[in-house]
Amino acid sequence: MQININSDSHIDVQSESVEKWRDEIAESLARFGDWLTRVEVHLNDVNSQAKGGPDAIRCLMEARPAGMSPVSIDVRAGTVEQALAQGTSTLERRLGTIVDKSRTERRKRPES
């Protein structure tokens, strides 16, 4: 699974932070590792650096499962770390729901 982290010019991203975030995302989504081809992360400071706030950082995450349409989530938080944690958690739940539904559908199908 390839993990790409992108940010706008208002978010100071250092290579050590990016590697740490990639490791955290990979660990959280490890159970989907064989199924996911890529995860795209986009971080934006919606209020610019001059302003803060409880929802100043936007985290858009898009997971690309093999053979399926992309799955995306969009969360906002006060810091980059909070936005990534909430985004990863939300994406993990959404992917888990998709996997569970597909297993249920396969069990319901009559074998031919």
C-alpha positions as CSV (number, residue, x, y, z in Angstrom):
1,M,0.0,0.0,0.0
2,Q,1.4,3.4,-1.1
3,I,0.7,6.4,1.2
4,N,1.0,9.9,-0.2
5,I,0.8,12.9,2.0
6,N,0.2,16.3,0.4
7,S,-0.2,19.7,2.1
8,D,-0.7,23.3,1.2
9,S,1.8,26.1,1.7
10,H,0.3,27.1,5.1
11,I,1.2,23.8,6.8
12,D,4.8,23.3,7.7
13,V,5.6,19.6,6.9
14,Q,9.0,18.1,7.7
15,S,10.2,14.8,6.4
16,E,10.4,13.3,9.9
17,S,6.7,14.2,10.5
18,V,5.6,12.8,7.2
19,E,7.4,9.4,7.9
20,K,5.8,9.2,11.3
21,W,2.3,10.0,9.9
22,R,2.8,7.4,7.1
23,D,3.7,4.8,9.7
24,E,0.7,5.6,11.8
25,I,-1.7,5.4,8.8
26,A,-0.1,2.2,7.6
27,E,-0.4,0.7,11.1
28,S,-4.1,1.7,11.4
29,L,-5.0,0.4,8.0
30,A,-2.8,-2.7,8.1
31,R,-5.7,-5.1,8.0
32,F,-6.7,-3.7,4.6
33,G,-3.1,-3.7,3.3
34,D,-3.5,-6.4,0.6
35,W,-6.8,-4.8,-0.6
36,L,-5.7,-1.2,-0.8
37,T,-3.4,0.0,-3.5
38,R,-3.0,3.6,-2.4
39,V,-4.0,6.1,0.2
40,E,-3.9,9.8,-0.6
41,V,-3.9,12.4,2.2
42,H,-4.5,16.1,1.6
43,L,-3.9,18.5,4.4
44,N,-5.1,22.1,4.2
45,D,-5.2,25.1,6.6
46,V,-8.6,26.5,5.7
47,N,-8.2,29.6,7.8
48,S,-4.6,30.3,6.9
49,Q,-1.9,30.7,9.5
50,A,-3.2,34.0,10.7
51,K,-6.3,32.5,12.3
52,G,-6.7,29.4,14.3
53,G,-9.8,27.6,15.5
54,P,-11.2,24.2,16.4
55,D,-11.6,23.3,12.7
56,A,-8.8,25.1,11.0
57,I,-7.1,22.0,9.5
58,R,-8.9,20.0,6.9
59,C,-7.8,16.4,6.2
60,L,-9.1,14.7,3.1
61,M,-8.2,11.1,2.8
62,E,-8.9,8.9,-0.2
63,A,-8.3,5.1,-0.1
64,R,-8.1,3.2,-3.4
65,P,-9.2,-0.4,-3.0
66,A,-8.2,-2.8,-5.8
67,G,-11.0,-3.2,-8.3
68,M,-13.4,-0.8,-6.6
69,S,-14.2,2.9,-6.6
70,P,-12.2,5.2,-4.3
71,V,-13.4,5.7,-0.7
72,S,-12.9,9.2,0.7
73,I,-13.5,11.0,4.0
74,D,-13.2,14.7,5.0
75,V,-12.6,15.8,8.6
76,R,-11.6,19.1,10.3
77,A,-9.7,19.6,13.5
78,G,-7.6,22.1,15.4
79,T,-4.2,20.6,14.6
80,V,-2.6,18.5,11.9
81,E,-2.1,15.5,14.3
82,Q,-5.8,15.6,15.4
83,A,-7.0,15.9,11.8
84,L,-4.8,12.9,10.8
85,A,-5.9,10.8,13.8
86,Q,-9.6,11.5,13.2
87,G,-9.3,11.0,9.5
88,T,-7.5,7.7,9.8
89,S,-10.0,6.5,12.4
90,T,-13.0,7.5,10.2
91,L,-11.4,5.9,7.1
92,E,-10.7,2.7,9.0
93,R,-14.3,2.5,10.1
94,R,-15.6,3.2,6.6
95,L,-13.4,0.6,5.0
96,G,-14.4,-1.9,7.7
97,T,-18.0,-1.3,6.9
98,I,-17.4,-1.9,3.2
99,V,-15.5,-5.2,3.9
100,D,-18.2,-6.4,6.2
101,K,-20.9,-5.6,3.7
102,S,-19.1,-7.4,0.9
103,R,-18.6,-10.5,3.1
104,T,-22.3,-10.5,3.9
105,E,-23.2,-10.2,0.2
106,R,-21.0,-13.1,-0.7
107,R,-22.6,-15.3,2.0
108,K,-26.1,-14.5,0.7
109,R,-25.3,-15.4,-2.9
110,P,-26.3,-19.0,-3.8
111,E,-23.4,-21.1,-5.0
112,S,-23.7,-22.3,-8.6
